[in-house]
Amino acid sequence: MSNRVIPTKANLLNLKDQVAFAQKGYELLDKKRTVLIQEMMRLNGVAKDLQGEIHKMIEQSYGSLIDATIVMGSENVEGLSQSMALEPGFDLQSRSVMGVEVPKINYKKRPLKTEYSFHQSTAAFDQASLDFNQLLYYIYQLAEIETSVFRIAQEIKQTAKRANALDKIQIPKFTENIK
């Protein structure tokens, strides 16, 4: 397993420095892995809460849509929905968590503006529009969190590989060479 090293004092000091450097690197990678795992667990908790909230909001929104369809008819609902404005845009930025670039979605929460005539719609259609508009912002948040969790999980995997390589291969190799 060990490479043949000429037994000189200079080589011994060099190997001791390499072992110390590798051990510090392992400690830093282990701390990074711990922090990333904590961040991922925190984001998983937030995502779980958001998913529950989104599920409730989807049920409410579709309930409102069903009510509007019953009152107005599916063709009228579809016609009014075609006249609605498109969703507002958003900016995608990133932030760094222990060197991992995670997305940050910036959007302006705007009040719903109706593009349709009030005499063509009903209160049920208006409620469905409000519900779906509110749901959009929760979906933005969930997309941001789930993408962050995915990227952090990938970085945890890479960090674990690097830490294990130091702990199981490099440090023992240097220690064997010192002996």
N, CA and C atoms as a LAMMPS dump frame, in Angstrom:
ITEM: TIMESTEP
0
ITEM: NUMBER OF ATOMS
537
ITEM: BOX BOUNDS ff ff ff
-5.0000000000000000e+02 5.0000000000000000e+02
-5.0000000000000000e+02 5.0000000000000000e+02
-5.0000000000000000e+02 5.0000000000000000e+02
ITEM: ATOMS id mol type element x y z
1 1 1 N 0.829 -1.197 0
2 1 2 C 0 0 0
3 1 3 C 0.87 1.257 0
4 2 1 N 2.007 1.193 0.626
5 2 2 C 2.834 2.39 0.725
6 2 3 C 3.839 2.456 -0.416
7 3 1 N 4.128 3.665 -0.803
8 3 2 C 5.184 3.888 -1.782
9 3 3 C 6.511 3.885 -1.038
10 4 1 N 7.53 3.465 -1.72
11 4 2 C 8.85 3.43 -1.09
12 4 3 C 9.367 4.856 -0.951
13 5 1 N 9.663 5.26 0.288
14 5 2 C 10.159 6.603 0.571
15 5 3 C 11.556 6.463 1.165
16 6 1 N 12.449 7.278 0.683
17 6 2 C 13.823 7.26 1.203
18 6 3 C 13.784 7.783 2.64
19 7 1 N 14.323 7.015 3.59
20 7 2 C 14.227 7.395 5.007
21 7 3 C 15.218 8.5 5.399
22 8 1 N 14.856 9.734 5.079
23 8 2 C 15.666 10.879 5.476
24 8 3 C 14.843 11.744 6.415
25 9 1 N 15.526 12.568 7.151
26 9 2 C 14.839 13.46 8.089
27 9 3 C 13.93 14.437 7.338
28 10 1 N 14.369 14.919 6.181
29 10 2 C 13.565 15.85 5.387
30 10 3 C 12.267 15.181 4.93
31 11 1 N 12.373 13.914 4.485
32 11 2 C 11.162 13.191 4.065
33 11 3 C 10.231 12.935 5.243
34 12 1 N 10.799 12.638 6.41
35 12 2 C 9.987 12.408 7.605
36 12 3 C 9.217 13.678 7.976
37 13 1 N 9.898 14.807 7.976
38 13 2 C 9.227 16.073 8.306
39 13 3 C 8.166 16.411 7.262
40 14 1 N 8.47 16.165 6.002
41 14 2 C 7.506 16.422 4.927
42 14 3 C 6.263 15.539 5.091
43 15 1 N 6.461 14.267 5.398
44 15 2 C 5.323 13.354 5.589
45 15 3 C 4.489 13.743 6.805
46 16 1 N 5.152 14.176 7.873
47 16 2 C 4.399 14.619 9.063
48 16 3 C 3.561 15.847 8.744
49 17 1 N 4.113 16.75 7.944
50 17 2 C 3.344 17.931 7.518
51 17 3 C 2.152 17.518 6.66
52 18 1 N 2.374 16.545 5.768
53 18 2 C 1.289 16.074 4.91
54 18 3 C 0.186 15.392 5.716
55 19 1 N 0.561 14.634 6.727
56 19 2 C -0.437 13.99 7.595
57 19 3 C -1.233 15.05 8.341
58 20 1 N -0.56 16.037 8.889
59 20 2 C -1.256 17.098 9.631
60 20 3 C -2.205 17.864 8.702
61 21 1 N -1.718 18.152 7.491
62 21 2 C -2.55 18.865 6.521
63 21 3 C -3.765 18.018 6.117
64 22 1 N -3.564 16.744 5.885
65 22 2 C -4.663 15.849 5.505
66 22 3 C -5.678 15.717 6.647
67 23 1 N -5.198 15.662 7.88
68 23 2 C -6.111 15.554 9.022
69 23 3 C -6.942 16.832 9.185
70 24 1 N -6.313 17.998 8.977
71 24 2 C -7.076 19.251 9.028
72 24 3 C -8.106 19.299 7.909
73 25 1 N -7.706 18.841 6.732
74 25 2 C -8.638 18.788 5.613
75 25 3 C -9.808 17.874 5.914
76 26 1 N -9.539 16.736 6.521
77 26 2 C -10.608 15.806 6.894
78 26 3 C -11.557 16.45 7.904
79 27 1 N -10.988 17.122 8.9
80 27 2 C -11.825 17.781 9.919
81 27 3 C -12.72 18.848 9.288
82 28 1 N -12.149 19.637 8.372
83 28 2 C -12.95 20.666 7.699
84 28 3 C -14.053 20.05 6.843
85 29 1 N -13.722 19.004 6.111
86 29 2 C -14.739 18.344 5.293
87 29 3 C -15.838 17.721 6.16
88 30 1 N -15.434 17.182 7.307
89 30 2 C -16.423 16.597 8.218
90 30 3 C -17.354 17.671 8.775
91 31 1 N -16.794 18.836 9.115
92 31 2 C -17.62 19.945 9.604
93 31 3 C -18.555 20.446 8.495
94 32 1 N -18.025 20.545 7.28
95 32 2 C -18.847 20.981 6.149
96 32 3 C -20.005 20.009 5.947
97 33 1 N -19.71 18.724 5.986
98 33 2 C -20.748 17.711 5.808
99 33 3 C -21.814 17.841 6.902
100 34 1 N -21.396 18.078 8.123
101 34 2 C -22.342 18.226 9.231
102 34 3 C -23.238 19.436 9.032
103 35 1 N -22.645 20.562 8.644
104 35 2 C -23.436 21.783 8.425
105 35 3 C -24.409 21.591 7.271
106 36 1 N -23.954 20.953 6.196
107 36 2 C -24.835 20.712 5.056
108 36 3 C -25.99 19.783 5.422
109 37 1 N -25.708 18.775 6.214
110 37 2 C -26.774 17.866 6.647
111 37 3 C -27.792 18.615 7.499
112 38 1 N -27.321 19.478 8.395
113 38 2 C -28.235 20.26 9.225
114 38 3 C -29.104 21.171 8.356
115 39 1 N -28.5 21.811 7.369
116 39 2 C -29.251 22.696 6.476
117 39 3 C -30.27 21.896 5.667
118 40 1 N -29.869 20.729 5.202
119 40 2 C -30.795 19.897 4.435
120 40 3 C -31.97 19.438 5.31
121 41 1 N -31.706 19.077 6.534
122 41 2 C -32.782 18.654 7.436
123 41 3 C -33.736 19.819 7.718
124 42 1 N -33.184 21.007 7.893
125 42 2 C -34.027 22.172 8.125
126 42 3 C -34.919 22.438 6.911
127 43 1 N -34.305 22.398 5.726
128 43 2 C -35.077 22.631 4.502
129 43 3 C -36.116 21.537 4.274
130 44 1 N -35.796 20.295 4.638
131 44 2 C -36.778 19.214 4.519
132 44 3 C -37.995 19.478 5.394
133 45 1 N -37.768 19.996 6.595
134 45 2 C -38.893 20.331 7.479
135 45 3 C -39.758 21.433 6.889
136 46 1 N -39.107 22.454 6.348
137 46 2 C -39.85 23.552 5.718
138 46 3 C -40.621 23.036 4.504
139 47 1 N -39.972 22.179 3.707
140 47 2 C -40.625 21.633 2.512
141 47 3 C -41.833 20.785 2.897
142 48 1 N -41.703 20.018 3.952
143 48 2 C -42.826 19.173 4.392
144 48 3 C -44.017 20.036 4.796
145 49 1 N -43.746 21.107 5.544
146 49 2 C -44.825 22.022 5.938
147 49 3 C -45.462 22.676 4.719
148 50 1 N -44.621 23.125 3.78
149 50 2 C -45.125 23.764 2.56
150 50 3 C -45.951 22.79 1.716
151 51 1 N -45.5 21.556 1.621
152 51 2 C -46.247 20.559 0.851
153 51 3 C -47.629 20.336 1.451
154 52 1 N -47.713 20.293 2.774
155 52 2 C -49.009 20.15 3.425
156 52 3 C -49.906 21.346 3.141
157 53 1 N -49.326 22.532 3.214
158 53 2 C -50.078 23.757 2.937
159 53 3 C -50.538 23.795 1.477
160 54 1 N -49.651 23.416 0.569
161 54 2 C -49.999 23.397 -0.851
162 54 3 C -51.111 22.389 -1.118
163 55 1 N -51.021 21.236 -0.47
164 55 2 C -52.065 20.217 -0.666
165 55 3 C -53.438 20.764 -0.244
166 56 1 N -53.475 21.439 0.894
167 56 2 C -54.74 22.043 1.35
168 56 3 C -55.223 23.1 0.361
169 57 1 N -54.276 23.926 -0.109
170 57 2 C -54.65 25.002 -1.027
171 57 3 C -55.116 24.458 -2.378
172 58 1 N -54.519 23.361 -2.834
173 58 2 C -54.952 22.76 -4.094
174 58 3 C -56.374 22.231 -3.953
175 59 1 N -56.651 21.561 -2.842
176 59 2 C -58.015 21.064 -2.622
177 59 3 C -59.014 22.214 -2.6
178 60 1 N -58.652 23.29 -1.907
179 60 2 C -59.533 24.461 -1.829
180 60 3 C -59.695 25.096 -3.208
181 61 1 N -58.592 25.244 -3.94
182 61 2 C -58.644 25.882 -5.251
183 61 3 C -59.479 25.073 -6.237
184 62 1 N -59.283 23.772 -6.252
185 62 2 C -60.069 22.946 -7.161
186 62 3 C -61.529 22.883 -6.733
187 63 1 N -61.766 22.958 -5.451
188 63 2 C -63.151 23.042 -4.978
189 63 3 C -63.819 24.315 -5.491
190 64 1 N -63.103 25.416 -5.417
191 64 2 C -63.627 26.687 -5.938
192 64 3 C -63.828 26.621 -7.441
193 65 1 N -62.905 25.973 -8.146
194 65 2 C -63.026 25.834 -9.59
195 65 3 C -64.238 24.96 -9.958
196 66 1 N -64.449 23.908 -9.208
197 66 2 C -65.624 23.057 -9.445
198 66 3 C -66.906 23.85 -9.216
199 67 1 N -66.934 24.638 -8.132
200 67 2 C -68.111 25.474 -7.869
201 67 3 C -68.363 26.451 -9.014
202 68 1 N -67.286 27.081 -9.503
203 68 2 C -67.426 28.032 -10.609
204 68 3 C -67.909 27.323 -11.874
205 69 1 N -67.406 26.129 -12.107
206 69 2 C -67.819 25.366 -13.287
207 69 3 C -69.286 24.963 -13.19
208 70 1 N -69.726 24.6 -12.01
209 70 2 C -71.135 24.231 -11.817
210 70 3 C -72.039 25.435 -12.047
211 71 1 N -71.651 26.575 -11.516
212 71 2 C -72.493 27.778 -11.616
213 71 3 C -72.459 28.362 -13.03
214 72 1 N -71.269 28.433 -13.636
215 72 2 C -71.118 29.145 -14.905
216 72 3 C -71.081 28.233 -16.132
217 73 1 N -70.715 27 -15.948
218 73 2 C -70.525 26.108 -17.076
219 73 3 C -69.058 26.093 -17.477
220 74 1 N -68.627 24.958 -17.979
221 74 2 C -67.196 24.802 -18.268
222 74 3 C -66.729 25.693 -19.418
223 75 1 N -67.587 25.932 -20.41
224 75 2 C -67.174 26.781 -21.533
225 75 3 C -66.971 28.227 -21.095
226 76 1 N -67.851 28.741 -20.24
227 76 2 C -67.7 30.113 -19.74
228 76 3 C -66.455 30.247 -18.864
229 77 1 N -66.208 29.249 -18.03
230 77 2 C -65.016 29.287 -17.167
231 77 3 C -63.758 29.272 -18.036
232 78 1 N -63.74 28.42 -19.045
233 78 2 C -62.584 28.357 -19.928
234 78 3 C -62.401 29.667 -20.686
235 79 1 N -63.498 30.25 -21.154
236 79 2 C -63.411 31.517 -21.88
237 79 3 C -62.872 32.635 -21.008
238 80 1 N -63.347 32.719 -19.77
239 80 2 C -62.837 33.749 -18.855
240 80 3 C -61.379 33.492 -18.487
241 81 1 N -61.018 32.246 -18.346
242 81 2 C -59.636 31.952 -17.964
243 81 3 C -58.667 32.342 -19.082
244 82 1 N -59.124 32.296 -20.331
245 82 2 C -58.28 32.694 -21.452
246 82 3 C -58.005 34.197 -21.441
247 83 1 N -58.901 34.955 -20.848
248 83 2 C -58.727 36.415 -20.838
249 83 3 C -57.886 36.904 -19.664
250 84 1 N -57.488 35.993 -18.791
251 84 2 C -56.701 36.391 -17.613
252 84 3 C -55.26 36.674 -18.011
253 85 1 N -54.635 37.577 -17.293
254 85 2 C -53.238 37.946 -17.558
255 85 3 C -52.312 36.789 -17.2
256 86 1 N -51.179 36.741 -17.863
257 86 2 C -50.185 35.72 -17.559
258 86 3 C -49.577 35.977 -16.19
259 87 1 N -48.982 34.936 -15.63
260 87 2 C -48.35 35.084 -14.326
261 87 3 C -47.186 36.068 -14.439
262 88 1 N -46.937 36.806 -13.393
263 88 2 C -45.797 37.734 -13.436
264 88 3 C -44.488 36.953 -13.462
265 89 1 N -43.488 37.563 -14.023
266 89 2 C -42.188 36.915 -14.089
267 89 3 C -41.495 36.911 -12.735
268 90 1 N -40.398 36.22 -12.673
269 90 2 C -39.612 36.178 -11.453
270 90 3 C -38.145 36.17 -11.834
271 91 1 N -37.325 36.575 -10.893
272 91 2 C -35.876 36.572 -11.099
273 91 3 C -35.29 35.394 -10.341
274 92 1 N -34.357 34.737 -10.974
275 92 2 C -33.698 33.613 -10.345
276 92 3 C -32.278 34.02 -10.003
277 93 1 N -31.994 34.045 -8.734
278 93 2 C -30.648 34.357 -8.257
279 93 3 C -30.137 33.159 -7.48
280 94 1 N -28.95 33.255 -6.953
281 94 2 C -28.436 32.157 -6.146
282 94 3 C -27.741 32.704 -4.919
283 95 1 N -27.667 31.854 -3.933
284 95 2 C -26.937 32.173 -2.713
285 95 3 C -26.06 30.969 -2.393
286 96 1 N -25.072 31.177 -1.577
287 96 2 C -24.123 30.115 -1.288
288 96 3 C -24.324 29.59 0.122
289 97 1 N -24.411 28.277 0.238
290 97 2 C -24.466 27.611 1.535
291 97 3 C -23.263 26.675 1.581
292 98 1 N -22.24 27.043 2.309
293 98 2 C -21.009 26.258 2.417
294 98 3 C -20.444 25.924 1.032
295 99 1 N -20.483 26.9 0.137
296 99 2 C -19.925 26.708 -1.192
297 99 3 C -20.88 26.079 -2.193
298 100 1 N -22.094 25.781 -1.779
299 100 2 C -23.084 25.188 -2.675
300 100 3 C -24.014 26.302 -3.143
301 101 1 N -24.129 26.452 -4.449
302 101 2 C -25.016 27.468 -5.008
303 101 3 C -26.449 26.93 -4.991
304 102 1 N -27.301 27.585 -4.215
305 102 2 C -28.708 27.195 -4.156
306 102 3 C -29.544 28.348 -4.709
307 103 1 N -30.672 28.035 -5.341
308 103 2 C -31.455 29.091 -5.988
309 103 3 C -32.207 29.955 -4.986
310 104 1 N -32.427 31.168 -5.395
311 104 2 C -33.266 32.108 -4.653
312 104 3 C -34.199 32.73 -5.675
313 105 1 N -35.489 32.446 -5.551
314 105 2 C -36.471 32.967 -6.494
315 105 3 C -37.021 34.272 -5.934
316 106 1 N -36.817 35.343 -6.672
317 106 2 C -37.347 36.657 -6.291
318 106 3 C -38.572 36.956 -7.152
319 107 1 N -39.655 37.237 -6.501
320 107 2 C -40.888 37.557 -7.208
321 107 3 C -41.625 38.615 -6.421
322 108 1 N -42.415 39.353 -7.119
323 108 2 C -43.238 40.371 -6.468
324 108 3 C -44.628 39.795 -6.31
325 109 1 N -45.061 39.729 -5.08
326 109 2 C -46.407 39.245 -4.828
327 109 3 C -47.35 40.396 -5.155
328 110 1 N -48.125 40.185 -6.172
329 110 2 C -48.997 41.254 -6.622
330 110 3 C -50.449 40.858 -6.403
331 111 1 N -51.295 41.839 -6.19
332 111 2 C -52.716 41.52 -6.066
333 111 3 C -53.263 41.084 -7.422
334 112 1 N -54.272 40.257 -7.371
335 112 2 C -54.867 39.751 -8.598
336 112 3 C -55.657 40.856 -9.274
337 113 1 N -55.339 41.082 -10.536
338 113 2 C -56.083 42.059 -11.326
339 113 3 C -56.981 41.284 -12.274
340 114 1 N -58.231 41.629 -12.263
341 114 2 C -59.153 40.916 -13.133
342 114 3 C -59.144 41.559 -14.507
343 115 1 N -59.046 40.735 -15.502
344 115 2 C -59.047 41.195 -16.891
345 115 3 C -60.401 40.914 -17.552
346 116 1 N -61.316 40.42 -16.755
347 116 2 C -62.618 40.05 -17.296
348 116 3 C -63.696 40.936 -16.685
349 117 1 N -64.821 40.928 -17.301
350 117 2 C -65.934 41.752 -16.867
351 117 3 C -66.634 41.098 -15.674
352 118 1 N -67.039 41.912 -14.71
353 118 2 C -67.716 41.372 -13.541
354 118 3 C -69.088 40.793 -13.867
355 119 1 N -69.72 41.317 -14.886
356 119 2 C -71.051 40.779 -15.199
357 119 3 C -70.97 39.409 -15.871
358 120 1 N -69.779 39.01 -16.348
359 120 2 C -69.609 37.692 -16.949
360 120 3 C -69.229 36.622 -15.924
361 121 1 N -68.693 37.041 -14.79
362 121 2 C -68.199 36.071 -13.819
363 121 3 C -69.128 35.976 -12.619
364 122 1 N -68.764 35.069 -11.729
365 122 2 C -69.519 34.888 -10.486
366 122 3 C -68.542 34.961 -9.325
367 123 1 N -69.079 34.979 -8.138
368 123 2 C -68.241 34.993 -6.939
369 123 3 C -67.406 33.714 -6.858
370 124 1 N -67.957 32.6 -7.316
371 124 2 C -67.216 31.337 -7.289
372 124 3 C -65.985 31.407 -8.205
373 125 1 N -66.135 32.013 -9.388
374 125 2 C -65 32.16 -10.3
375 125 3 C -63.957 33.102 -9.71
376 126 1 N -64.412 34.185 -9.107
377 126 2 C -63.484 35.119 -8.472
378 126 3 C -62.706 34.435 -7.348
379 127 1 N -63.392 33.606 -6.569
380 127 2 C -62.726 32.891 -5.478
381 127 3 C -61.704 31.896 -6.026
382 128 1 N -62.047 31.203 -7.098
383 128 2 C -61.098 30.27 -7.717
384 128 3 C -59.871 31.021 -8.217
385 129 1 N -60.072 32.178 -8.827
386 129 2 C -58.946 32.984 -9.31
387 129 3 C -58.042 33.401 -8.158
388 130 1 N -58.63 33.838 -7.078
389 130 2 C -57.838 34.241 -5.909
390 130 3 C -57.073 33.057 -5.331
391 131 1 N -57.752 31.917 -5.228
392 131 2 C -57.104 30.736 -4.654
393 131 3 C -55.913 30.282 -5.492
394 132 1 N -56.093 30.22 -6.809
395 132 2 C -54.996 29.776 -7.667
396 132 3 C -53.858 30.798 -7.695
397 133 1 N -54.189 32.067 -7.616
398 133 2 C -53.155 33.108 -7.577
399 133 3 C -52.309 32.968 -6.312
400 134 1 N -52.955 32.706 -5.19
401 134 2 C -52.224 32.538 -3.936
402 134 3 C -51.378 31.264 -3.97
403 135 1 N -51.88 30.224 -4.592
404 135 2 C -51.172 28.956 -4.696
405 135 3 C -49.852 29.104 -5.462
406 136 1 N -49.826 29.965 -6.434
407 136 2 C -48.644 30.177 -7.27
408 136 3 C -47.415 30.523 -6.43
409 137 1 N -47.565 31.381 -5.453
410 137 2 C -46.424 31.821 -4.655
411 137 3 C -45.91 30.71 -3.742
412 138 1 N -46.802 29.861 -3.278
413 138 2 C -46.368 28.719 -2.485
414 138 3 C -45.582 27.732 -3.358
415 139 1 N -45.992 27.589 -4.6
416 139 2 C -45.278 26.696 -5.512
417 139 3 C -43.882 27.243 -5.799
418 140 1 N -43.741 28.554 -5.949
419 140 2 C -42.413 29.159 -6.117
420 140 3 C -41.509 28.798 -4.937
421 141 1 N -42.043 28.951 -3.738
422 141 2 C -41.255 28.667 -2.537
423 141 3 C -40.841 27.199 -2.484
424 142 1 N -41.775 26.314 -2.785
425 142 2 C -41.471 24.885 -2.736
426 142 3 C -40.428 24.503 -3.791
427 143 1 N -40.531 25.075 -4.974
428 143 2 C -39.547 24.787 -6.022
429 143 3 C -38.155 25.224 -5.582
430 144 1 N -38.066 26.381 -4.954
431 144 2 C -36.782 26.878 -4.454
432 144 3 C -36.197 25.929 -3.413
433 145 1 N -37.026 25.498 -2.483
434 145 2 C -36.552 24.64 -1.394
435 145 3 C -36.167 23.258 -1.911
436 146 1 N -36.989 22.675 -2.772
437 146 2 C -36.676 21.335 -3.268
438 146 3 C -35.404 21.32 -4.112
439 147 1 N -35.192 22.352 -4.9
440 147 2 C -33.958 22.433 -5.683
441 147 3 C -32.756 22.603 -4.758
442 148 1 N -32.918 23.397 -3.713
443 148 2 C -31.834 23.58 -2.741
444 148 3 C -31.49 22.265 -2.062
445 149 1 N -32.502 21.515 -1.656
446 149 2 C -32.272 20.229 -0.993
447 149 3 C -31.527 19.281 -1.936
448 150 1 N -31.93 19.251 -3.201
449 150 2 C -31.28 18.371 -4.175
450 150 3 C -29.806 18.734 -4.333
451 151 1 N -29.519 20.014 -4.478
452 151 2 C -28.123 20.437 -4.658
453 151 3 C -27.29 20.191 -3.409
454 152 1 N -27.873 20.431 -2.247
455 152 2 C -27.146 20.187 -0.997
456 152 3 C -26.879 18.699 -0.833
457 153 1 N -27.841 17.853 -1.189
458 153 2 C -27.645 16.401 -1.089
459 153 3 C -26.504 15.944 -1.998
460 154 1 N -26.42 16.504 -3.193
461 154 2 C -25.317 16.166 -4.096
462 154 3 C -23.977 16.577 -3.485
463 155 1 N -23.938 17.754 -2.87
464 155 2 C -22.69 18.236 -2.269
465 155 3 C -22.319 17.386 -1.049
466 156 1 N -23.307 16.938 -0.281
467 156 2 C -23.024 16.059 0.866
468 156 3 C -22.373 14.77 0.374
469 157 1 N -22.883 14.24 -0.722
470 157 2 C -22.331 13.008 -1.283
471 157 3 C -20.878 13.212 -1.712
472 158 1 N -20.599 14.322 -2.403
473 158 2 C -19.221 14.606 -2.842
474 158 3 C -18.305 14.832 -1.65
475 159 1 N -18.782 15.563 -0.66
476 159 2 C -17.978 15.852 0.524
477 159 3 C -17.673 14.566 1.279
478 160 1 N -18.641 13.675 1.368
479 160 2 C -18.421 12.4 2.053
480 160 3 C -17.364 11.577 1.321
481 161 1 N -17.405 11.577 -0.011
482 161 2 C -16.393 10.845 -0.785
483 161 3 C -14.996 11.408 -0.513
484 162 1 N -14.894 12.725 -0.517
485 162 2 C -13.584 13.352 -0.284
486 162 3 C -13.075 13.065 1.128
487 163 1 N -13.982 13.189 2.11
488 163 2 C -13.588 12.939 3.496
489 163 3 C -13.169 11.479 3.681
490 164 1 N -13.911 10.562 3.082
491 164 2 C -13.556 9.147 3.195
492 164 3 C -12.239 8.84 2.502
493 165 1 N -11.979 9.497 1.382
494 165 2 C -10.7 9.286 0.692
495 165 3 C -9.532 9.723 1.571
496 166 1 N -9.699 10.839 2.241
497 166 2 C -8.636 11.286 3.153
498 166 3 C -8.499 10.328 4.327
499 167 1 N -9.624 9.977 4.939
500 167 2 C -9.612 9.168 6.158
501 167 3 C -9.179 7.729 5.905
502 168 1 N -9.601 7.15 4.816
503 168 2 C -9.354 5.72 4.584
504 168 3 C -8.153 5.433 3.678
505 169 1 N -7.731 6.428 2.888
506 169 2 C -6.644 6.155 1.94
507 169 3 C -5.416 7.011 2.222
508 170 1 N -5.584 8.336 2.141
509 170 2 C -4.42 9.222 2.211
510 170 3 C -3.75 9.228 3.591
511 171 1 N -4.515 9.437 4.63
512 171 2 C -3.916 9.519 5.978
513 171 3 C -3.242 8.197 6.353
514 172 1 N -3.89 7.032 6.149
515 172 2 C -3.177 5.777 6.45
516 172 3 C -1.909 5.59 5.603
517 173 1 N -1.942 6.03 4.338
518 173 2 C -0.763 5.908 3.472
519 173 3 C 0.392 6.749 4.024
520 174 1 N 0.096 7.98 4.411
521 174 2 C 1.128 8.843 4.964
522 174 3 C 1.653 8.279 6.293
523 175 1 N 0.758 7.765 7.12
524 175 2 C 1.153 7.212 8.41
525 175 3 C 2.055 5.98 8.211
526 176 1 N 1.692 5.15 7.246
527 176 2 C 2.509 3.964 6.942
528 176 3 C 3.894 4.384 6.45
529 177 1 N 3.955 5.412 5.628
530 177 2 C 5.249 5.888 5.13
531 177 3 C 6.116 6.456 6.246
532 178 1 N 5.469 7.082 7.228
533 178 2 C 6.227 7.638 8.361
534 178 3 C 6.87 6.497 9.162
535 179 1 N 6.121 5.391 9.352
536 179 2 C 6.664 4.236 10.096
537 179 3 C 7.874 3.684 9.366
